[in-house]
Structures are given as structure tokens and as C-alpha cells.
């Protein structure tokens, strides 16, 4: 009895010592992963987002130079998402089979070349073709980035990581706005080209260079990461294997899950607001009385600068508390309220900017929380196809949002009414988020 008791005590002590050691290895591993791969992916996504939305800044010169109407511009801005949406699922499944790193590298080089080529458009048709091809070439990048991060982080760590990844979006406006405005102003008529043409060329080059670096910077798996110890790699792989065993791993099973379709609906609604705002925010600010492209670009940066802080604070608090429903829905309710309030001050730049900042901050906070959800129910090919389907809804929203804004503005003569439509869609998204079962939002849940 004494021997058994001693053995039991020793076993308990061994298990007690092993648990902290395992937790310490996992913490060390994820700290390294976050330092090594996340900043590079964020940088790549930054230029993906910038090359997608810089047409909103180009509009300030391009529309008059090419004689584009508001509706033509809206169609051109949105037609990007036709190519993006049509190629989303097939490109994602292909990426899953061929390997994410190689495909990400090819995607970045191709979209950089197409984005640079936009400087050559002279007619509405050429504008449409350039935007469509940009959508085709960019289609696989975001799903590939999300799938790649899913190979490293379990679901309970993904909200915080997604909030870091989505820094690329507000930073695309915070840094991209002033950069675009400065390029357009400083290069206008340089060597016979207009400022918007130089902007498309110069902002496309980093995507090509980063594409050449992808294979060097991103390891294929934890086991192939030379900067992880074998124990750390095993800790990451073990956590993912245990979690993935409880998820849908076949696309056909994922398609039967009503939560997938609910996530698609939510993604569609709030991204109509997101993309409508992204492509028209410079014009909204201009309508308050501002005229200088550079000043408008700097003002556009303010809401997204604040959003960077709000988005990460919200995700960090959600991770600490384990509560996800309110951390996802309340920011969207705040976004809807902010957009509505901004329409009350159509000729007051300061007041409009305050409420636009509230709206953008709420939208970005929800966006980061939302993209942590697919990884809670999907793995393997189901993750590849399911994430692509959800992102296809975002692509459809990108097609609808800019055209909706342009159409409502042209038909009513008021951009404020168009903003109110976006606010209503954000409210609907918030209500759908609250309808997601609590068990999906709970810490540790995967079904």
C-alpha cells in the first residue's frame, strides 16, 4: 500500500509537472509563430487590400480624366468582385491541393502585374477588364492566408490572430490613403503621366517583390519550421490534431451545416457596408466641403487609425473573457449607429468624421471577430471550401456595395441616403450575429 501510494503520488507529481511544461512549450511555440509568420502575412495582405481599394483614391483624379460617371465608377470598383467571387472556391480547393505557399507567391506576382497595368486604361471597358482581372488574380490569397493560419493556430487563439491579420485593412487606409494622395499629388504630369497612373504603378511593385519572398519566409508546416524546437512543433501539431478531429473535414458535410450558411449571410450584409464605405469614404468626406486629394486622404486615415486600436482591444478582451457573441455583435450595432449619426452632419466635416470614425471602428472590430468563427467548425478540405464560400459572400458584397452607393447617390442626389442604406444592412448583420447559437461562440467550442 505504501509503495502504491508513493507511486500514485509520484505519478500525480509527474502529471502536475508535465502540464505546466506542456503549457510553457505551447506558449513559447505560439510566441515564435506569431513573431515569425504573422507580420509577413499582414504585410502581404496590406498590399492586397491597398491594390484593391486604391481605386477609391484614384477616383479623385481618374473619374474626371476618363469621363466616368458615378455609376460607371461604381461598376468598375465592384466588378473586381465578380472575378474574385467566380474564382474563389475553385482557386481555394486548388491551393489546398498544390500547397499554400507556392500558390500565394504566384497570386501576389500576378495581381501586382495586373494592378500596375491599370495605369494604362483609357475607356470604361478597359477599366472594367482591369478590375475584373485583378479580382481573378487576387481571389485565392485571402482564403490561402486564413487556411495557412489555421495550420498553426487552434480556434481559441484565432480571434486575436485574425485581429492582427485584419490590421492590414485599416492600415491600408491609414497608410495607403496618405501614400496614395501624396503619390497622386507629387507625380502628377511626371513624364507625361497623371498622378493616378503613377499611383497604380508604384503601389503594385511591392506585391511582386513580396511574392518572390513568400517561399523563403513561410514554412510549410510546424515540423518544417527551423526556428521551432521539436517539442514546440509537436505542441502546435498536437493541439491542432486534437481539435481537428472534432470538426467537419469534408466539404459535403460542411454544406449541410446551417451555421455555414448563416455565416455567409452575415458576411454578405456587413461587407456590403464595408466595401460601400471603403470605396466611397473619400467621396463622403469630399461632400462635407473638403477638396484637396491629399487632405481627403489624411482625413480618410483617421477612422481606420482608431479602428486599429479598437479592433485589437476588442479581440484581446474577448480572448481573456471567453465571451464572443457580444464582442462580435455590439461593435456592429455601434457601427450602424455611427453611420446613421454621420448623415446628420452632411456639411460639417468635424462632426461627420467623429461619427464615421465610430462606424468604421465598430465595423473593423466585428470583422476581426467574425473570421475567427469558421475555424471553429471546419478543418481540411471543408475549411478550404467553406472559408472560400464565406469569402465569396464577401466578394458578392464587394460587387453590390460600391454599385449600391453609386446608384443611390445618382438616383437620389444624396450620398447621405446611401450611407443610411449601409447602416441598415449593418444593423441586420448584428441581429443575425446574435442569432448564432451560444455553443459556437463559447470558448473551446468547435461545433
Secondary structure by P-SEA (a helix, b strand, c coil): caaaaaaaaaaaaaaaaaaaaaaaaaaaaaaaaaaccaaaaaaaaaaaaaaacccccccccccccccccaaaaaaaaaaaaaaaaaaaaaaaaaaaaacaaaaaaaaaaaaaaaaaaccccccaaaaaaaaaaaaaaacaaaaaaaaaaaacccccccaaaaaaaaaaaaaaaaaaaaaaaaaaaaacccccccaaaaaaaaaaaaaaaaaaaccccccccccccccccaaaaaaaaaaaaaaaaaccccaaaaaacaaaaaaaaaaaaaaaaaaaaaacaaaaaaaaccccaaaaaaaaaaaaaaaaaaaaaaaaaaaaaccccccccaaaaaaaaaaaaaacccccaaaaaaaaaaaaaaaaaaaaaaaacccccccaaaaaaaaaaaaaaaaaaaaaaaaaaaaaaaacccaaaaaaaaaaaaaaaaaaaaacccccccccccc
